[in-house]
Amino acid sequence: MRCEPRLLLHVGIGATKMEALILEPSLYTVKAILILDNDGDRLFAKYYDDTYPSVKEQKAFEKNIFNKTHRTDSEIALLEGLTVVYKSSIDLYFYVIGSSHENELMLMAVLNCLFDSLSQMLRKNVEKRALLENMEGLFLAVDEIVDGGVILESDPQQVLHRVAVRGEDVPLTEQTVSQVLQSAKEQIKWSLLR
């Protein structure tokens, strides 16, 4: 007989019919990743489930989360039945959200990986203007760290390596004029050096 790991949560006073809830382990640990500016406005949001299905509900949740966290120095909050880990830098607020029974250390590993990856991509200049100028790097980094709510990577160096590799594979039709000119200059330079 195979024994599968289960998490047993005891439901305290006020429990009616169910005394305990048995939860199956799941790879789907991240419910959302958010980056808000210092006014609480969305710069980046990626929701991995339908906890907040409409944009209106998402924005209301983001305002609520910002109002509860932007004046505190702590790194974790329980809000609306969700575990929220967060970090701020200059004029940005980074959030990783999981369910209330999720391991905070796993969520914090995702948050630290995202922050450290962006810090290195932005050359330690993690602020709103620099982030807005490098949104494609942010999208790639988030996709390398979490896919569909499943944590794929927590090492910032691996994320940076994969983002750099994916960035080099951009088709010619999707490159900007300056990228095409820079690529042509490099090819000419290397052909002259041979």
C-alpha positions, 0 to 999 in steps of 0.5 A: 500500500502506497502512503501519500503525503497529506497536510491536515489542517485543524479547523478550530472553534466554530467548525460545524460539520467538518473538523478537519480538512485534508489537502492533497499536495499540489505543484500549483503554489503561486496564485498571482505575481504583482508589481505596483507603483508607489501609488498602488497602480498596476505595472505588471500583474499575472494571475494564475487562477480564477480567484479574481476572474475580472479586471475590476475584481483584480484591481480592487484586490490590488488596491486592497493589498497595496493599502494594507502593505505599503506602510509596513516593514514586514514581508508577509501578510494574510489577506482575503484568505491568501498568503501574500509575501512582498518587498519594496524598492524605491517606487515599486512594490513586488508581491507573490500571492499563494493560498492561505495554506501555502508555504511562505518560504516557497513564495518568498523564494519566488519573490527573491528570485524575481527581485534579484533577476530584475535587479541584475537585468536593470543593473541594480536600478530597480525603479519604475522608469527602468522597469518600464523600459525593460518590460520584455525582460520582466515578462521573460523572467516571470515566465521562466520563474513560474508557469501556470502557477507552478514554480519552475526556477528559483535561481536568479542566475539560471533565470538570467541565462535563460532570458538572455538565450530567449532574447537572442532568438528573436526573429528578424521581423520582431526586432526593432530597427535599432536591434537590427542595425546593432546586429548588422554592425556586429556581423560586419565587425566580425567579418572584418576581424576574420 
